[in-house]
Amino acid sequence: MKRMLPFFLAAALLALSGCADKGGSGKDPTPEERTTHYKDAIEEARDTQTNTDFPLFVTGGETPDAIFELLGIPKDDISAYAMSIAAANTQAYAVAAVYPAKGKADAVMQSLKDYIKSKKQAFESDLPDQYEIARNAKIETLDDGTILLVMCKGQDEVFTSIKSAVNKQGK
């Protein structure tokens, strides 16, 4: 019986190591992988017209510096992103999935909250319909550390769809 114990222990260790691998490699996704997933999740959550009217800016693409300035986020504070922002101050529209650089999560979250606040202030007295959209904006840090901001018509459905897709990818 004493000779069998090492075999049982070895078998148990092999079984446990096999179970650990079934959930994935345990590696964090690369910025490119996150970007692709964010892009797909956002495009799936929006209708064709919205995807046409509000194109996405993505990591590694041609994102104007003005977008980062508008959001109040230095480029170096984000390691991966896909976002669509109305640049004109006539519409409350922003959908952004961003992955903060190490140690920058609080700063990025605060910048996005400040952006929402500025949009509410801009629309409060002149454009009540846009004010309501800005007032109902959703922002949350997801399970994998992604910060998701959704400010648009139908934000509840768009937010839930993107959040579900991002959280599913992280598992």
Chimera marker file (.cmm) of the C-alpha trace (Angstrom):
<marker_set name="trace">
<marker id="1" x="0.000" y="0.000" z="0.000" r="1" g="1" b="0" radius="0.5"/>
<marker id="2" x="2.876" y="2.376" z="0.805" r="1" g="1" b="0" radius="0.5"/>
<marker id="3" x="4.233" y="1.839" z="-2.683" r="1" g="1" b="0" radius="0.5"/>
<marker id="4" x="0.891" y="2.829" z="-4.237" r="1" g="1" b="0" radius="0.5"/>
<marker id="5" x="0.711" y="6.200" z="-2.463" r="1" g="1" b="0" radius="0.5"/>
<marker id="6" x="3.262" y="7.931" z="-4.737" r="1" g="1" b="0" radius="0.5"/>
<marker id="7" x="1.338" y="6.738" z="-7.791" r="1" g="1" b="0" radius="0.5"/>
<marker id="8" x="-1.947" y="8.109" z="-6.410" r="1" g="1" b="0" radius="0.5"/>
<marker id="9" x="-0.270" y="11.435" z="-5.608" r="1" g="1" b="0" radius="0.5"/>
<marker id="10" x="1.284" y="11.627" z="-9.064" r="1" g="1" b="0" radius="0.5"/>
<marker id="11" x="-2.069" y="10.847" z="-10.685" r="1" g="1" b="0" radius="0.5"/>
<marker id="12" x="-3.796" y="13.510" z="-8.573" r="1" g="1" b="0" radius="0.5"/>
<marker id="13" x="-1.199" y="16.124" z="-9.546" r="1" g="1" b="0" radius="0.5"/>
<marker id="14" x="-1.566" y="15.276" z="-13.213" r="1" g="1" b="0" radius="0.5"/>
<marker id="15" x="-5.348" y="15.530" z="-12.978" r="1" g="1" b="0" radius="0.5"/>
<marker id="16" x="-5.135" y="18.905" z="-11.238" r="1" g="1" b="0" radius="0.5"/>
<marker id="17" x="-2.666" y="20.313" z="-13.750" r="1" g="1" b="0" radius="0.5"/>
<marker id="18" x="-4.909" y="19.151" z="-16.585" r="1" g="1" b="0" radius="0.5"/>
<marker id="19" x="-7.884" y="20.944" z="-15.055" r="1" g="1" b="0" radius="0.5"/>
<marker id="20" x="-5.931" y="24.169" z="-14.719" r="1" g="1" b="0" radius="0.5"/>
<marker id="21" x="-5.095" y="24.215" z="-18.430" r="1" g="1" b="0" radius="0.5"/>
<marker id="22" x="-8.684" y="23.710" z="-19.560" r="1" g="1" b="0" radius="0.5"/>
<marker id="23" x="-9.598" y="27.272" z="-18.576" r="1" g="1" b="0" radius="0.5"/>
<marker id="24" x="-7.018" y="28.764" z="-20.935" r="1" g="1" b="0" radius="0.5"/>
<marker id="25" x="-3.340" y="29.418" z="-20.939" r="1" g="1" b="0" radius="0.5"/>
<marker id="26" x="-3.551" y="31.800" z="-17.998" r="1" g="1" b="0" radius="0.5"/>
<marker id="27" x="-1.849" y="34.516" z="-20.096" r="1" g="1" b="0" radius="0.5"/>
<marker id="28" x="-3.283" y="37.987" z="-20.275" r="1" g="1" b="0" radius="0.5"/>
<marker id="29" x="-4.410" y="38.928" z="-23.774" r="1" g="1" b="0" radius="0.5"/>
<marker id="30" x="-2.075" y="41.147" z="-25.769" r="1" g="1" b="0" radius="0.5"/>
<marker id="31" x="-3.140" y="44.732" z="-26.492" r="1" g="1" b="0" radius="0.5"/>
<marker id="32" x="-3.889" y="43.662" z="-30.074" r="1" g="1" b="0" radius="0.5"/>
<marker id="33" x="-6.116" y="40.804" z="-28.891" r="1" g="1" b="0" radius="0.5"/>
<marker id="34" x="-7.954" y="43.098" z="-26.467" r="1" g="1" b="0" radius="0.5"/>
<marker id="35" x="-8.422" y="45.697" z="-29.197" r="1" g="1" b="0" radius="0.5"/>
<marker id="36" x="-9.864" y="43.158" z="-31.622" r="1" g="1" b="0" radius="0.5"/>
<marker id="37" x="-12.229" y="41.867" z="-28.977" r="1" g="1" b="0" radius="0.5"/>
<marker id="38" x="-13.319" y="45.376" z="-27.940" r="1" g="1" b="0" radius="0.5"/>
<marker id="39" x="-13.900" y="46.317" z="-31.577" r="1" g="1" b="0" radius="0.5"/>
<marker id="40" x="-15.985" y="43.221" z="-32.242" r="1" g="1" b="0" radius="0.5"/>
<marker id="41" x="-18.007" y="43.648" z="-29.040" r="1" g="1" b="0" radius="0.5"/>
<marker id="42" x="-18.804" y="47.290" z="-29.773" r="1" g="1" b="0" radius="0.5"/>
<marker id="43" x="-19.717" y="46.687" z="-33.408" r="1" g="1" b="0" radius="0.5"/>
<marker id="44" x="-21.979" y="43.775" z="-32.440" r="1" g="1" b="0" radius="0.5"/>
<marker id="45" x="-23.735" y="45.915" z="-29.818" r="1" g="1" b="0" radius="0.5"/>
<marker id="46" x="-24.522" y="48.731" z="-32.275" r="1" g="1" b="0" radius="0.5"/>
<marker id="47" x="-26.676" y="48.754" z="-35.384" r="1" g="1" b="0" radius="0.5"/>
<marker id="48" x="-25.242" y="49.152" z="-38.892" r="1" g="1" b="0" radius="0.5"/>
<marker id="49" x="-26.147" y="52.840" z="-39.144" r="1" g="1" b="0" radius="0.5"/>
<marker id="50" x="-24.458" y="53.699" z="-35.844" r="1" g="1" b="0" radius="0.5"/>
<marker id="51" x="-21.348" y="51.759" z="-36.870" r="1" g="1" b="0" radius="0.5"/>
<marker id="52" x="-21.273" y="53.866" z="-40.050" r="1" g="1" b="0" radius="0.5"/>
<marker id="53" x="-22.031" y="57.201" z="-38.365" r="1" g="1" b="0" radius="0.5"/>
<marker id="54" x="-19.621" y="56.735" z="-35.449" r="1" g="1" b="0" radius="0.5"/>
<marker id="55" x="-16.500" y="54.879" z="-36.612" r="1" g="1" b="0" radius="0.5"/>
<marker id="56" x="-14.224" y="53.253" z="-34.087" r="1" g="1" b="0" radius="0.5"/>
<marker id="57" x="-10.763" y="54.411" z="-33.116" r="1" g="1" b="0" radius="0.5"/>
<marker id="58" x="-8.601" y="51.481" z="-32.048" r="1" g="1" b="0" radius="0.5"/>
<marker id="59" x="-5.181" y="50.750" z="-30.581" r="1" g="1" b="0" radius="0.5"/>
<marker id="60" x="-2.581" y="50.907" z="-33.307" r="1" g="1" b="0" radius="0.5"/>
<marker id="61" x="-4.872" y="52.830" z="-35.645" r="1" g="1" b="0" radius="0.5"/>
<marker id="62" x="-4.973" y="56.476" z="-36.643" r="1" g="1" b="0" radius="0.5"/>
<marker id="63" x="-6.554" y="58.005" z="-33.542" r="1" g="1" b="0" radius="0.5"/>
<marker id="64" x="-6.397" y="61.804" z="-33.527" r="1" g="1" b="0" radius="0.5"/>
<marker id="65" x="-4.781" y="63.338" z="-30.456" r="1" g="1" b="0" radius="0.5"/>
<marker id="66" x="-7.953" y="65.420" z="-30.096" r="1" g="1" b="0" radius="0.5"/>
<marker id="67" x="-9.889" y="62.300" z="-29.055" r="1" g="1" b="0" radius="0.5"/>
<marker id="68" x="-7.566" y="61.709" z="-26.113" r="1" g="1" b="0" radius="0.5"/>
<marker id="69" x="-7.652" y="65.413" z="-25.257" r="1" g="1" b="0" radius="0.5"/>
<marker id="70" x="-11.448" y="65.380" z="-25.396" r="1" g="1" b="0" radius="0.5"/>
<marker id="71" x="-11.512" y="62.473" z="-22.942" r="1" g="1" b="0" radius="0.5"/>
<marker id="72" x="-8.746" y="63.994" z="-20.824" r="1" g="1" b="0" radius="0.5"/>
<marker id="73" x="-6.633" y="60.837" z="-21.015" r="1" g="1" b="0" radius="0.5"/>
<marker id="74" x="-2.945" y="60.792" z="-21.974" r="1" g="1" b="0" radius="0.5"/>
<marker id="75" x="-2.309" y="58.116" z="-24.639" r="1" g="1" b="0" radius="0.5"/>
<marker id="76" x="0.242" y="56.406" z="-22.409" r="1" g="1" b="0" radius="0.5"/>
<marker id="77" x="-2.402" y="55.805" z="-19.716" r="1" g="1" b="0" radius="0.5"/>
<marker id="78" x="-4.169" y="53.233" z="-21.928" r="1" g="1" b="0" radius="0.5"/>
<marker id="79" x="-2.623" y="50.028" z="-23.247" r="1" g="1" b="0" radius="0.5"/>
<marker id="80" x="-5.589" y="48.915" z="-25.401" r="1" g="1" b="0" radius="0.5"/>
<marker id="81" x="-8.794" y="50.555" z="-26.561" r="1" g="1" b="0" radius="0.5"/>
<marker id="82" x="-11.653" y="50.732" z="-29.015" r="1" g="1" b="0" radius="0.5"/>
<marker id="83" x="-13.761" y="53.864" z="-28.826" r="1" g="1" b="0" radius="0.5"/>
<marker id="84" x="-16.207" y="55.957" z="-30.728" r="1" g="1" b="0" radius="0.5"/>
<marker id="85" x="-16.754" y="59.556" z="-29.645" r="1" g="1" b="0" radius="0.5"/>
<marker id="86" x="-18.894" y="62.355" z="-31.077" r="1" g="1" b="0" radius="0.5"/>
<marker id="87" x="-16.373" y="65.148" z="-31.504" r="1" g="1" b="0" radius="0.5"/>
<marker id="88" x="-19.002" y="67.840" z="-32.086" r="1" g="1" b="0" radius="0.5"/>
<marker id="89" x="-20.569" y="69.307" z="-28.987" r="1" g="1" b="0" radius="0.5"/>
<marker id="90" x="-24.079" y="68.782" z="-30.334" r="1" g="1" b="0" radius="0.5"/>
<marker id="91" x="-24.518" y="65.134" z="-29.454" r="1" g="1" b="0" radius="0.5"/>
<marker id="92" x="-23.969" y="63.049" z="-26.336" r="1" g="1" b="0" radius="0.5"/>
<marker id="93" x="-22.289" y="59.997" z="-27.795" r="1" g="1" b="0" radius="0.5"/>
<marker id="94" x="-19.359" y="57.993" z="-26.484" r="1" g="1" b="0" radius="0.5"/>
<marker id="95" x="-18.735" y="54.262" z="-26.431" r="1" g="1" b="0" radius="0.5"/>
<marker id="96" x="-15.329" y="53.267" z="-25.148" r="1" g="1" b="0" radius="0.5"/>
<marker id="97" x="-13.726" y="50.063" z="-23.930" r="1" g="1" b="0" radius="0.5"/>
<marker id="98" x="-10.294" y="50.885" z="-22.581" r="1" g="1" b="0" radius="0.5"/>
<marker id="99" x="-7.667" y="48.876" z="-20.765" r="1" g="1" b="0" radius="0.5"/>
<marker id="100" x="-5.608" y="51.138" z="-18.513" r="1" g="1" b="0" radius="0.5"/>
<marker id="101" x="-1.830" y="50.903" z="-18.397" r="1" g="1" b="0" radius="0.5"/>
<marker id="102" x="-0.424" y="49.486" z="-15.180" r="1" g="1" b="0" radius="0.5"/>
<marker id="103" x="-1.146" y="51.802" z="-12.266" r="1" g="1" b="0" radius="0.5"/>
<marker id="104" x="-3.382" y="54.118" z="-14.329" r="1" g="1" b="0" radius="0.5"/>
<marker id="105" x="-6.856" y="52.625" z="-13.697" r="1" g="1" b="0" radius="0.5"/>
<marker id="106" x="-7.925" y="55.266" z="-11.174" r="1" g="1" b="0" radius="0.5"/>
<marker id="107" x="-6.692" y="58.140" z="-13.348" r="1" g="1" b="0" radius="0.5"/>
<marker id="108" x="-8.424" y="56.769" z="-16.452" r="1" g="1" b="0" radius="0.5"/>
<marker id="109" x="-11.682" y="56.185" z="-14.553" r="1" g="1" b="0" radius="0.5"/>
<marker id="110" x="-11.586" y="59.723" z="-13.149" r="1" g="1" b="0" radius="0.5"/>
<marker id="111" x="-10.908" y="61.215" z="-16.592" r="1" g="1" b="0" radius="0.5"/>
<marker id="112" x="-13.894" y="59.379" z="-18.072" r="1" g="1" b="0" radius="0.5"/>
<marker id="113" x="-16.137" y="60.453" z="-15.179" r="1" g="1" b="0" radius="0.5"/>
<marker id="114" x="-14.993" y="64.046" z="-15.720" r="1" g="1" b="0" radius="0.5"/>
<marker id="115" x="-15.804" y="63.688" z="-19.429" r="1" g="1" b="0" radius="0.5"/>
<marker id="116" x="-19.352" y="62.550" z="-18.588" r="1" g="1" b="0" radius="0.5"/>
<marker id="117" x="-19.715" y="65.461" z="-16.167" r="1" g="1" b="0" radius="0.5"/>
<marker id="118" x="-18.582" y="67.942" z="-18.826" r="1" g="1" b="0" radius="0.5"/>
<marker id="119" x="-21.098" y="66.538" z="-21.310" r="1" g="1" b="0" radius="0.5"/>
<marker id="120" x="-23.923" y="66.869" z="-18.800" r="1" g="1" b="0" radius="0.5"/>
<marker id="121" x="-22.937" y="70.482" z="-18.141" r="1" g="1" b="0" radius="0.5"/>
<marker id="122" x="-22.677" y="71.261" z="-21.864" r="1" g="1" b="0" radius="0.5"/>
<marker id="123" x="-26.169" y="69.979" z="-22.621" r="1" g="1" b="0" radius="0.5"/>
<marker id="124" x="-28.065" y="70.797" z="-19.432" r="1" g="1" b="0" radius="0.5"/>
<marker id="125" x="-29.645" y="74.068" z="-20.518" r="1" g="1" b="0" radius="0.5"/>
<marker id="126" x="-29.579" y="73.906" z="-24.322" r="1" g="1" b="0" radius="0.5"/>
<marker id="127" x="-30.196" y="70.318" z="-25.410" r="1" g="1" b="0" radius="0.5"/>
<marker id="128" x="-32.379" y="68.500" z="-22.872" r="1" g="1" b="0" radius="0.5"/>
<marker id="129" x="-32.578" y="65.288" z="-24.921" r="1" g="1" b="0" radius="0.5"/>
<marker id="130" x="-28.768" y="65.091" z="-25.103" r="1" g="1" b="0" radius="0.5"/>
<marker id="131" x="-28.530" y="65.981" z="-21.411" r="1" g="1" b="0" radius="0.5"/>
<marker id="132" x="-30.678" y="62.934" z="-20.585" r="1" g="1" b="0" radius="0.5"/>
<marker id="133" x="-28.375" y="60.697" z="-22.610" r="1" g="1" b="0" radius="0.5"/>
<marker id="134" x="-25.311" y="62.107" z="-20.814" r="1" g="1" b="0" radius="0.5"/>
<marker id="135" x="-27.057" y="61.876" z="-17.437" r="1" g="1" b="0" radius="0.5"/>
<marker id="136" x="-27.800" y="58.190" z="-18.031" r="1" g="1" b="0" radius="0.5"/>
<marker id="137" x="-24.274" y="57.305" z="-19.174" r="1" g="1" b="0" radius="0.5"/>
<marker id="138" x="-22.917" y="54.066" z="-17.762" r="1" g="1" b="0" radius="0.5"/>
<marker id="139" x="-19.327" y="53.532" z="-16.672" r="1" g="1" b="0" radius="0.5"/>
<marker id="140" x="-17.880" y="50.508" z="-14.919" r="1" g="1" b="0" radius="0.5"/>
<marker id="141" x="-14.674" y="48.577" z="-14.411" r="1" g="1" b="0" radius="0.5"/>
<marker id="142" x="-15.266" y="45.051" z="-15.719" r="1" g="1" b="0" radius="0.5"/>
<marker id="143" x="-13.941" y="41.771" z="-14.327" r="1" g="1" b="0" radius="0.5"/>
<marker id="144" x="-10.748" y="41.853" z="-16.406" r="1" g="1" b="0" radius="0.5"/>
<marker id="145" x="-9.923" y="45.505" z="-15.602" r="1" g="1" b="0" radius="0.5"/>
<marker id="146" x="-11.456" y="46.977" z="-18.749" r="1" g="1" b="0" radius="0.5"/>
<marker id="147" x="-13.193" y="50.289" z="-18.180" r="1" g="1" b="0" radius="0.5"/>
<marker id="148" x="-16.398" y="50.471" z="-20.190" r="1" g="1" b="0" radius="0.5"/>
<marker id="149" x="-18.145" y="53.773" z="-20.900" r="1" g="1" b="0" radius="0.5"/>
<marker id="150" x="-21.437" y="53.892" z="-22.789" r="1" g="1" b="0" radius="0.5"/>
<marker id="151" x="-23.226" y="57.188" z="-23.438" r="1" g="1" b="0" radius="0.5"/>
<marker id="152" x="-25.783" y="56.833" z="-26.212" r="1" g="1" b="0" radius="0.5"/>
<marker id="153" x="-29.422" y="56.185" z="-26.946" r="1" g="1" b="0" radius="0.5"/>
<marker id="154" x="-30.315" y="52.704" z="-25.731" r="1" g="1" b="0" radius="0.5"/>
<marker id="155" x="-27.253" y="52.686" z="-23.478" r="1" g="1" b="0" radius="0.5"/>
<marker id="156" x="-28.585" y="49.912" z="-21.233" r="1" g="1" b="0" radius="0.5"/>
<marker id="157" x="-28.716" y="47.376" z="-24.064" r="1" g="1" b="0" radius="0.5"/>
<marker id="158" x="-25.443" y="48.510" z="-25.629" r="1" g="1" b="0" radius="0.5"/>
<marker id="159" x="-23.669" y="48.431" z="-22.256" r="1" g="1" b="0" radius="0.5"/>
<marker id="160" x="-25.007" y="44.981" z="-21.349" r="1" g="1" b="0" radius="0.5"/>
<marker id="161" x="-24.037" y="43.550" z="-24.727" r="1" g="1" b="0" radius="0.5"/>
<marker id="162" x="-20.464" y="44.877" z="-24.635" r="1" g="1" b="0" radius="0.5"/>
<marker id="163" x="-19.989" y="43.964" z="-20.975" r="1" g="1" b="0" radius="0.5"/>
<marker id="164" x="-21.178" y="40.422" z="-21.591" r="1" g="1" b="0" radius="0.5"/>
<marker id="165" x="-18.856" y="39.969" z="-24.581" r="1" g="1" b="0" radius="0.5"/>
<marker id="166" x="-15.815" y="41.367" z="-22.753" r="1" g="1" b="0" radius="0.5"/>
<marker id="167" x="-16.472" y="39.333" z="-19.607" r="1" g="1" b="0" radius="0.5"/>
<marker id="168" x="-16.992" y="36.176" z="-21.684" r="1" g="1" b="0" radius="0.5"/>
<marker id="169" x="-13.655" y="36.707" z="-23.424" r="1" g="1" b="0" radius="0.5"/>
<marker id="170" x="-11.917" y="37.064" z="-20.076" r="1" g="1" b="0" radius="0.5"/>
<marker id="171" x="-13.021" y="33.584" z="-18.947" r="1" g="1" b="0" radius="0.5"/>
<link id1="1" id2="2" r="1" g="1" b="0" radius="0.2"/>
<link id1="2" id2="3" r="1" g="1" b="0" radius="0.2"/>
<link id1="3" id2="4" r="1" g="1" b="0" radius="0.2"/>
<link id1="4" id2="5" r="1" g="1" b="0" radius="0.2"/>
<link id1="5" id2="6" r="1" g="1" b="0" radius="0.2"/>
<link id1="6" id2="7" r="1" g="1" b="0" radius="0.2"/>
<link id1="7" id2="8" r="1" g="1" b="0" radius="0.2"/>
<link id1="8" id2="9" r="1" g="1" b="0" radius="0.2"/>
<link id1="9" id2="10" r="1" g="1" b="0" radius="0.2"/>
<link id1="10" id2="11" r="1" g="1" b="0" radius="0.2"/>
<link id1="11" id2="12" r="1" g="1" b="0" radius="0.2"/>
<link id1="12" id2="13" r="1" g="1" b="0" radius="0.2"/>
<link id1="13" id2="14" r="1" g="1" b="0" radius="0.2"/>
<link id1="14" id2="15" r="1" g="1" b="0" radius="0.2"/>
<link id1="15" id2="16" r="1" g="1" b="0" radius="0.2"/>
<link id1="16" id2="17" r="1" g="1" b="0" radius="0.2"/>
<link id1="17" id2="18" r="1" g="1" b="0" radius="0.2"/>
<link id1="18" id2="19" r="1" g="1" b="0" radius="0.2"/>
<link id1="19" id2="20" r="1" g="1" b="0" radius="0.2"/>
<link id1="20" id2="21" r="1" g="1" b="0" radius="0.2"/>
<link id1="21" id2="22" r="1" g="1" b="0" radius="0.2"/>
<link id1="22" id2="23" r="1" g="1" b="0" radius="0.2"/>
<link id1="23" id2="24" r="1" g="1" b="0" radius="0.2"/>
<link id1="24" id2="25" r="1" g="1" b="0" radius="0.2"/>
<link id1="25" id2="26" r="1" g="1" b="0" radius="0.2"/>
<link id1="26" id2="27" r="1" g="1" b="0" radius="0.2"/>
<link id1="27" id2="28" r="1" g="1" b="0" radius="0.2"/>
<link id1="28" id2="29" r="1" g="1" b="0" radius="0.2"/>
<link id1="29" id2="30" r="1" g="1" b="0" radius="0.2"/>
<link id1="30" id2="31" r="1" g="1" b="0" radius="0.2"/>
<link id1="31" id2="32" r="1" g="1" b="0" radius="0.2"/>
<link id1="32" id2="33" r="1" g="1" b="0" radius="0.2"/>
<link id1="33" id2="34" r="1" g="1" b="0" radius="0.2"/>
<link id1="34" id2="35" r="1" g="1" b="0" radius="0.2"/>
<link id1="35" id2="36" r="1" g="1" b="0" radius="0.2"/>
<link id1="36" id2="37" r="1" g="1" b="0" radius="0.2"/>
<link id1="37" id2="38" r="1" g="1" b="0" radius="0.2"/>
<link id1="38" id2="39" r="1" g="1" b="0" radius="0.2"/>
<link id1="39" id2="40" r="1" g="1" b="0" radius="0.2"/>
<link id1="40" id2="41" r="1" g="1" b="0" radius="0.2"/>
<link id1="41" id2="42" r="1" g="1" b="0" radius="0.2"/>
<link id1="42" id2="43" r="1" g="1" b="0" radius="0.2"/>
<link id1="43" id2="44" r="1" g="1" b="0" radius="0.2"/>
<link id1="44" id2="45" r="1" g="1" b="0" radius="0.2"/>
<link id1="45" id2="46" r="1" g="1" b="0" radius="0.2"/>
<link id1="46" id2="47" r="1" g="1" b="0" radius="0.2"/>
<link id1="47" id2="48" r="1" g="1" b="0" radius="0.2"/>
<link id1="48" id2="49" r="1" g="1" b="0" radius="0.2"/>
<link id1="49" id2="50" r="1" g="1" b="0" radius="0.2"/>
<link id1="50" id2="51" r="1" g="1" b="0" radius="0.2"/>
<link id1="51" id2="52" r="1" g="1" b="0" radius="0.2"/>
<link id1="52" id2="53" r="1" g="1" b="0" radius="0.2"/>
<link id1="53" id2="54" r="1" g="1" b="0" radius="0.2"/>
<link id1="54" id2="55" r="1" g="1" b="0" radius="0.2"/>
<link id1="55" id2="56" r="1" g="1" b="0" radius="0.2"/>
<link id1="56" id2="57" r="1" g="1" b="0" radius="0.2"/>
<link id1="57" id2="58" r="1" g="1" b="0" radius="0.2"/>
<link id1="58" id2="59" r="1" g="1" b="0" radius="0.2"/>
<link id1="59" id2="60" r="1" g="1" b="0" radius="0.2"/>
<link id1="60" id2="61" r="1" g="1" b="0" radius="0.2"/>
<link id1="61" id2="62" r="1" g="1" b="0" radius="0.2"/>
<link id1="62" id2="63" r="1" g="1" b="0" radius="0.2"/>
<link id1="63" id2="64" r="1" g="1" b="0" radius="0.2"/>
<link id1="64" id2="65" r="1" g="1" b="0" radius="0.2"/>
<link id1="65" id2="66" r="1" g="1" b="0" radius="0.2"/>
<link id1="66" id2="67" r="1" g="1" b="0" radius="0.2"/>
<link id1="67" id2="68" r="1" g="1" b="0" radius="0.2"/>
<link id1="68" id2="69" r="1" g="1" b="0" radius="0.2"/>
<link id1="69" id2="70" r="1" g="1" b="0" radius="0.2"/>
<link id1="70" id2="71" r="1" g="1" b="0" radius="0.2"/>
<link id1="71" id2="72" r="1" g="1" b="0" radius="0.2"/>
<link id1="72" id2="73" r="1" g="1" b="0" radius="0.2"/>
<link id1="73" id2="74" r="1" g="1" b="0" radius="0.2"/>
<link id1="74" id2="75" r="1" g="1" b="0" radius="0.2"/>
<link id1="75" id2="76" r="1" g="1" b="0" radius="0.2"/>
<link id1="76" id2="77" r="1" g="1" b="0" radius="0.2"/>
<link id1="77" id2="78" r="1" g="1" b="0" radius="0.2"/>
<link id1="78" id2="79" r="1" g="1" b="0" radius="0.2"/>
<link id1="79" id2="80" r="1" g="1" b="0" radius="0.2"/>
<link id1="80" id2="81" r="1" g="1" b="0" radius="0.2"/>
<link id1="81" id2="82" r="1" g="1" b="0" radius="0.2"/>
<link id1="82" id2="83" r="1" g="1" b="0" radius="0.2"/>
<link id1="83" id2="84" r="1" g="1" b="0" radius="0.2"/>
<link id1="84" id2="85" r="1" g="1" b="0" radius="0.2"/>
<link id1="85" id2="86" r="1" g="1" b="0" radius="0.2"/>
<link id1="86" id2="87" r="1" g="1" b="0" radius="0.2"/>
<link id1="87" id2="88" r="1" g="1" b="0" radius="0.2"/>
<link id1="88" id2="89" r="1" g="1" b="0" radius="0.2"/>
<link id1="89" id2="90" r="1" g="1" b="0" radius="0.2"/>
<link id1="90" id2="91" r="1" g="1" b="0" radius="0.2"/>
<link id1="91" id2="92" r="1" g="1" b="0" radius="0.2"/>
<link id1="92" id2="93" r="1" g="1" b="0" radius="0.2"/>
<link id1="93" id2="94" r="1" g="1" b="0" radius="0.2"/>
<link id1="94" id2="95" r="1" g="1" b="0" radius="0.2"/>
<link id1="95" id2="96" r="1" g="1" b="0" radius="0.2"/>
<link id1="96" id2="97" r="1" g="1" b="0" radius="0.2"/>
<link id1="97" id2="98" r="1" g="1" b="0" radius="0.2"/>
<link id1="98" id2="99" r="1" g="1" b="0" radius="0.2"/>
<link id1="99" id2="100" r="1" g="1" b="0" radius="0.2"/>
<link id1="100" id2="101" r="1" g="1" b="0" radius="0.2"/>
<link id1="101" id2="102" r="1" g="1" b="0" radius="0.2"/>
<link id1="102" id2="103" r="1" g="1" b="0" radius="0.2"/>
<link id1="103" id2="104" r="1" g="1" b="0" radius="0.2"/>
<link id1="104" id2="105" r="1" g="1" b="0" radius="0.2"/>
<link id1="105" id2="106" r="1" g="1" b="0" radius="0.2"/>
<link id1="106" id2="107" r="1" g="1" b="0" radius="0.2"/>
<link id1="107" id2="108" r="1" g="1" b="0" radius="0.2"/>
<link id1="108" id2="109" r="1" g="1" b="0" radius="0.2"/>
<link id1="109" id2="110" r="1" g="1" b="0" radius="0.2"/>
<link id1="110" id2="111" r="1" g="1" b="0" radius="0.2"/>
<link id1="111" id2="112" r="1" g="1" b="0" radius="0.2"/>
<link id1="112" id2="113" r="1" g="1" b="0" radius="0.2"/>
<link id1="113" id2="114" r="1" g="1" b="0" radius="0.2"/>
<link id1="114" id2="115" r="1" g="1" b="0" radius="0.2"/>
<link id1="115" id2="116" r="1" g="1" b="0" radius="0.2"/>
<link id1="116" id2="117" r="1" g="1" b="0" radius="0.2"/>
<link id1="117" id2="118" r="1" g="1" b="0" radius="0.2"/>
<link id1="118" id2="119" r="1" g="1" b="0" radius="0.2"/>
<link id1="119" id2="120" r="1" g="1" b="0" radius="0.2"/>
<link id1="120" id2="121" r="1" g="1" b="0" radius="0.2"/>
<link id1="121" id2="122" r="1" g="1" b="0" radius="0.2"/>
<link id1="122" id2="123" r="1" g="1" b="0" radius="0.2"/>
<link id1="123" id2="124" r="1" g="1" b="0" radius="0.2"/>
<link id1="124" id2="125" r="1" g="1" b="0" radius="0.2"/>
<link id1="125" id2="126" r="1" g="1" b="0" radius="0.2"/>
<link id1="126" id2="127" r="1" g="1" b="0" radius="0.2"/>
<link id1="127" id2="128" r="1" g="1" b="0" radius="0.2"/>
<link id1="128" id2="129" r="1" g="1" b="0" radius="0.2"/>
<link id1="129" id2="130" r="1" g="1" b="0" radius="0.2"/>
<link id1="130" id2="131" r="1" g="1" b="0" radius="0.2"/>
<link id1="131" id2="132" r="1" g="1" b="0" radius="0.2"/>
<link id1="132" id2="133" r="1" g="1" b="0" radius="0.2"/>
<link id1="133" id2="134" r="1" g="1" b="0" radius="0.2"/>
<link id1="134" id2="135" r="1" g="1" b="0" radius="0.2"/>
<link id1="135" id2="136" r="1" g="1" b="0" radius="0.2"/>
<link id1="136" id2="137" r="1" g="1" b="0" radius="0.2"/>
<link id1="137" id2="138" r="1" g="1" b="0" radius="0.2"/>
<link id1="138" id2="139" r="1" g="1" b="0" radius="0.2"/>
<link id1="139" id2="140" r="1" g="1" b="0" radius="0.2"/>
<link id1="140" id2="141" r="1" g="1" b="0" radius="0.2"/>
<link id1="141" id2="142" r="1" g="1" b="0" radius="0.2"/>
<link id1="142" id2="143" r="1" g="1" b="0" radius="0.2"/>
<link id1="143" id2="144" r="1" g="1" b="0" radius="0.2"/>
<link id1="144" id2="145" r="1" g="1" b="0" radius="0.2"/>
<link id1="145" id2="146" r="1" g="1" b="0" radius="0.2"/>
<link id1="146" id2="147" r="1" g="1" b="0" radius="0.2"/>
<link id1="147" id2="148" r="1" g="1" b="0" radius="0.2"/>
<link id1="148" id2="149" r="1" g="1" b="0" radius="0.2"/>
<link id1="149" id2="150" r="1" g="1" b="0" radius="0.2"/>
<link id1="150" id2="151" r="1" g="1" b="0" radius="0.2"/>
<link id1="151" id2="152" r="1" g="1" b="0" radius="0.2"/>
<link id1="152" id2="153" r="1" g="1" b="0" radius="0.2"/>
<link id1="153" id2="154" r="1" g="1" b="0" radius="0.2"/>
<link id1="154" id2="155" r="1" g="1" b="0" radius="0.2"/>
<link id1="155" id2="156" r="1" g="1" b="0" radius="0.2"/>
<link id1="156" id2="157" r="1" g="1" b="0" radius="0.2"/>
<link id1="157" id2="158" r="1" g="1" b="0" radius="0.2"/>
<link id1="158" id2="159" r="1" g="1" b="0" radius="0.2"/>
<link id1="159" id2="160" r="1" g="1" b="0" radius="0.2"/>
<link id1="160" id2="161" r="1" g="1" b="0" radius="0.2"/>
<link id1="161" id2="162" r="1" g="1" b="0" radius="0.2"/>
<link id1="162" id2="163" r="1" g="1" b="0" radius="0.2"/>
<link id1="163" id2="164" r="1" g="1" b="0" radius="0.2"/>
<link id1="164" id2="165" r="1" g="1" b="0" radius="0.2"/>
<link id1="165" id2="166" r="1" g="1" b="0" radius="0.2"/>
<link id1="166" id2="167" r="1" g="1" b="0" radius="0.2"/>
<link id1="167" id2="168" r="1" g="1" b="0" radius="0.2"/>
<link id1="168" id2="169" r="1" g="1" b="0" radius="0.2"/>
<link id1="169" id2="170" r="1" g="1" b="0" radius="0.2"/>
<link id1="170" id2="171" r="1" g="1" b="0" radius="0.2"/>
</marker_set>
